[in-house]
């Protein structure tokens, strides 16, 4: 017999999938429209990468409740902001014509460090399982792409993630190129769950990865459709839990974090 919790998760997943299908179709139509405009005006348009994870991460600026049971009348959380003020500086809204050439040392271990207003978040990168994804982050971090960017989405019901990596903080930003999916057969993704501490790519369908990514602070039921490329340690998880405790802006389980989460600096190093 299906339990109430299993039924709730099933309803949430089905809702996420419907939303993803509708938004992917909307983006497809928009791309066709933009291509026509570009041909008429003679302007080269650089498309943003649409990033969504079923129930997590969409880069179209539309936040949706992550739980099928979230009440429309729920009030936003009033938890205080636990984070510091961002460092001085502005976002460099960079765009690139194509994926960077693969430039990884196969014998090295790579770590991405996110120096945020809420604390330092180290990410152990899986260069063996997701070489193109890790190489892209190494390239973008080296260009200062993530510096001064806001983590624009927090989901606290159904799935439990913080979404970052969009220089526009609108949910629609990307680096100008798309990456193919990687590492989807990882043993870590068994039972359609992204375990606590996973760092993975957001997308709008197969092979549409850009720069937006999500960090999982509690086991989250999701199909294995989103490239896992890193792992958080206890230090990083403590920062995420602090952010999650402050809640999100809608009070419905999916919205901008109440905490002022800004990546002051992102670096990728090898050891």
C-alpha positions as CSV (number, residue, x, y, z in Angstrom):
1,X,0.0,0.0,0.0
2,X,1.3,3.4,-0.9
3,X,2.0,5.6,2.1
4,X,0.9,9.2,2.3
5,X,4.5,10.4,2.1
6,X,5.1,8.3,-1.0
7,X,2.0,9.6,-2.6
8,X,3.0,13.2,-1.7
9,X,6.4,12.7,-3.4
10,X,4.8,11.1,-6.4
11,X,2.4,14.1,-6.8
12,X,5.4,16.5,-6.5
13,X,7.4,14.7,-9.1
14,X,4.5,14.6,-11.5
15,X,4.0,18.3,-11.0
16,X,7.6,19.1,-11.6
17,X,7.7,17.0,-14.8
18,X,4.6,18.9,-16.2
19,X,6.2,22.2,-15.4
20,X,9.4,21.2,-17.1
21,X,7.6,20.1,-20.2
22,X,5.6,23.3,-20.5
23,X,8.7,25.5,-19.9
24,X,10.9,23.6,-22.3
25,X,8.2,24.1,-25.0
26,X,7.9,27.8,-24.2
27,X,11.7,28.2,-24.5
28,X,11.8,26.3,-27.8
29,X,9.2,28.7,-29.2
30,X,11.1,31.7,-27.8
31,X,14.3,30.5,-29.5
32,X,12.5,30.2,-32.8
33,X,11.1,33.7,-32.4
34,X,14.5,35.1,-31.5
35,X,16.2,33.5,-34.5
36,X,13.7,35.2,-36.8
37,X,14.3,38.5,-35.1
38,X,18.0,38.0,-35.4
39,X,17.9,37.3,-39.1
40,X,15.8,40.4,-39.8
41,X,17.9,42.7,-37.7
42,X,21.2,41.2,-38.5
43,X,22.0,40.8,-34.8
44,X,23.8,37.8,-33.4
45,X,21.9,36.7,-30.3
46,X,23.6,34.6,-27.7
47,X,21.1,32.4,-26.1
48,X,21.0,31.8,-22.3
49,X,21.0,28.3,-21.1
50,X,17.7,27.2,-19.5
51,X,18.4,25.4,-16.3
52,X,15.9,23.4,-14.3
53,X,15.9,20.3,-12.3
54,X,12.7,18.6,-11.8
55,X,11.4,20.4,-8.8
56,X,14.5,22.4,-8.3
57,X,16.1,24.7,-10.7
58,X,14.7,26.7,-13.5
59,X,16.5,29.6,-15.0
60,X,13.4,31.2,-16.6
61,X,12.8,33.4,-13.5
62,X,9.6,31.6,-12.5
63,X,9.8,30.1,-9.1
64,X,7.3,27.3,-8.4
65,X,6.3,25.4,-5.2
66,X,8.3,22.2,-4.8
67,X,5.5,20.4,-3.0
68,X,2.1,19.5,-4.4
69,X,0.7,20.1,-1.0
70,X,2.0,23.7,-0.5
71,X,-0.8,26.0,0.5
72,X,-1.3,29.1,-1.8
73,X,-2.1,31.1,1.3
74,X,1.2,30.3,3.1
75,X,3.0,33.3,4.5
76,X,6.7,34.0,3.7
77,X,9.1,33.1,6.4
78,X,10.3,36.0,8.6
79,X,13.6,34.4,9.7
80,X,16.4,36.9,10.0
81,X,19.2,37.0,7.4
82,X,22.1,35.0,8.9
83,X,24.7,36.2,6.3
84,X,27.1,39.0,5.9
85,X,27.0,41.9,3.4
86,X,28.6,41.1,0.0
87,X,32.0,42.3,-0.8
88,X,32.3,45.4,-3.1
89,X,32.3,44.6,-6.8
90,X,30.0,43.9,-9.7
91,X,29.0,40.8,-11.7
92,X,30.9,40.5,-15.0
93,X,28.2,39.2,-17.4
94,X,30.4,37.2,-19.6
95,X,29.4,35.1,-22.6
96,X,31.4,32.6,-24.7
97,X,30.8,31.2,-28.2
98,X,31.7,27.6,-27.3
99,X,32.6,25.2,-24.6
100,X,36.3,25.6,-23.5
101,X,38.8,23.1,-24.7
102,X,39.3,20.2,-22.2
103,X,42.3,21.2,-20.0
104,X,42.4,18.9,-17.0
105,X,45.3,17.1,-15.3
106,X,44.0,13.5,-15.0
107,X,46.3,12.9,-12.1
108,X,45.0,15.8,-10.0
109,X,42.2,16.3,-7.6
110,X,40.1,19.4,-8.1
111,X,38.3,21.5,-5.5
112,X,35.9,24.4,-6.1
113,X,35.8,26.9,-3.3
114,X,32.8,29.2,-3.1
115,X,33.6,32.1,-0.8
116,X,30.0,33.2,0.1
117,X,28.5,35.8,2.3
118,X,27.2,32.9,4.4
119,X,30.5,31.1,4.8
120,X,33.0,29.1,2.7
121,X,31.6,26.1,0.7
122,X,34.3,23.7,-0.5
123,X,33.2,21.3,-3.3
124,X,35.2,18.2,-4.1
125,X,34.9,18.0,-7.9
126,X,34.5,14.7,-9.8
127,X,36.8,15.3,-12.7
128,X,36.8,11.6,-13.6
129,X,33.0,11.2,-13.8
130,X,32.2,14.6,-15.2
131,X,35.4,16.0,-17.0
132,X,33.6,18.4,-19.3
133,X,31.5,19.9,-16.5
134,X,34.5,20.2,-14.1
135,X,36.6,21.7,-17.0
136,X,33.8,24.3,-17.6
137,X,33.7,25.3,-14.0
138,X,37.5,25.6,-13.9
139,X,37.3,27.8,-17.0
140,X,34.4,30.0,-15.8
141,X,35.8,30.4,-12.3
142,X,39.1,31.5,-13.8
143,X,37.3,34.2,-15.7
144,X,35.6,35.5,-12.6
145,X,32.2,34.4,-14.0
146,X,30.7,33.5,-10.7
147,X,32.1,36.3,-8.6
148,X,29.5,38.6,-6.9
149,X,26.6,36.4,-8.2
150,X,23.6,35.6,-6.1
151,X,22.3,32.2,-5.4
152,X,18.8,32.9,-6.5
153,X,16.6,29.9,-5.6
154,X,16.0,27.8,-2.5
155,X,13.7,24.9,-2.4
156,X,12.6,23.6,1.0
157,X,9.7,21.2,0.3
158,X,9.7,18.0,-1.7
159,X,13.3,18.5,-2.6
160,X,16.0,20.4,-0.7
161,X,18.4,22.4,-2.7
162,X,20.1,25.8,-3.2
163,X,20.5,26.9,-6.8
164,X,23.3,29.2,-7.9
165,X,25.5,30.0,-11.0
166,X,23.3,32.6,-12.8
167,X,25.0,36.0,-13.2
168,X,21.7,37.6,-13.9
169,X,20.1,36.2,-10.7
170,X,16.9,35.9,-12.7
171,X,17.0,32.2,-13.4
172,X,17.7,32.8,-17.1
173,X,21.5,33.3,-17.3
174,X,24.1,31.1,-18.9
175,X,27.6,31.2,-20.3
176,X,26.5,31.1,-24.0
177,X,27.3,27.4,-24.6
178,X,25.7,24.1,-23.5
179,X,27.3,21.0,-22.1
180,X,26.3,17.4,-22.6
181,X,25.1,15.4,-19.6
182,X,27.7,13.4,-17.7
183,X,27.9,10.9,-14.9
184,X,24.2,10.0,-14.9
185,X,24.9,6.4,-14.1
186,X,26.7,7.2,-10.9
187,X,26.1,4.8,-8.1
188,X,25.3,7.8,-5.9
189,X,22.0,8.3,-7.9
190,X,20.4,5.0,-7.2
191,X,16.7,4.9,-6.2
192,X,16.0,8.2,-8.0
193,X,17.5,10.2,-5.2
194,X,20.2,12.9,-5.1
195,X,21.8,12.3,-1.7
196,X,22.8,15.0,0.8
197,X,25.9,16.8,-0.2
198,X,25.5,16.3,-4.0
199,X,26.4,19.2,-6.3
200,X,24.8,18.8,-9.7
201,X,23.9,20.8,-12.9
202,X,20.5,22.3,-13.5
203,X,19.0,21.9,-17.0
204,X,16.0,22.2,-19.3
205,X,16.3,18.8,-20.8
206,X,19.0,16.4,-22.0
207,X,22.4,18.0,-22.8
208,X,21.3,21.6,-22.0
209,X,23.7,22.3,-19.1
210,X,25.2,25.8,-18.8
211,X,26.5,27.4,-15.6
212,X,23.6,27.0,-13.1
213,X,24.0,24.3,-10.5
214,X,22.3,23.1,-7.3
215,X,23.6,22.0,-3.9
216,X,21.6,19.4,-2.0
217,X,21.4,19.8,1.7
218,X,19.0,16.9,2.3
219,X,18.3,13.7,0.4
220,X,16.1,14.8,-2.6
221,X,13.9,12.5,-4.7
222,X,14.8,13.3,-8.4
223,X,15.3,11.2,-11.5
224,X,19.0,10.8,-12.6
225,X,18.8,13.5,-15.2
226,X,21.1,16.1,-13.8
227,X,24.9,15.8,-14.0
228,X,26.4,15.2,-10.5
229,X,29.9,16.7,-10.5
230,X,30.8,17.5,-6.9
231,X,30.4,16.7,-3.3
232,X,30.1,18.8,-0.2
233,X,31.9,18.2,3.1
234,X,30.5,18.9,6.6
235,X,31.7,22.5,6.5
236,X,29.8,23.2,3.3
237,X,26.7,21.4,4.5
238,X,26.6,23.5,7.7
239,X,26.6,26.6,5.6
240,X,23.7,25.3,3.5
241,X,21.7,24.3,6.5
242,X,22.1,27.8,7.9
243,X,20.8,29.2,4.6
244,X,17.9,26.7,4.5
245,X,16.9,27.5,8.1
246,X,16.3,31.2,7.1
247,X,13.7,30.0,4.6
248,X,12.7,31.3,1.2
249,X,10.7,34.4,0.2
250,X,7.4,32.9,-0.8
251,X,6.7,30.7,2.2
252,X,5.5,28.0,-0.2
253,X,8.7,26.0,-0.4
254,X,10.3,27.5,-3.5
255,X,11.6,31.0,-3.9
256,X,14.5,33.4,-3.4
257,X,16.4,32.6,-0.2
258,X,15.8,35.0,2.7
259,X,19.5,34.8,3.4
260,X,21.6,37.1,1.2
261,X,23.6,34.3,-0.5
262,X,26.3,35.9,-2.7
263,X,29.3,34.1,-4.1
264,X,32.0,36.8,-3.4
265,X,34.6,34.6,-5.2
266,X,34.7,31.2,-6.8
267,X,38.0,29.4,-7.4
268,X,39.0,26.0,-8.7
269,X,42.3,24.5,-7.6
270,X,44.1,21.3,-8.3
271,X,46.2,19.2,-5.8
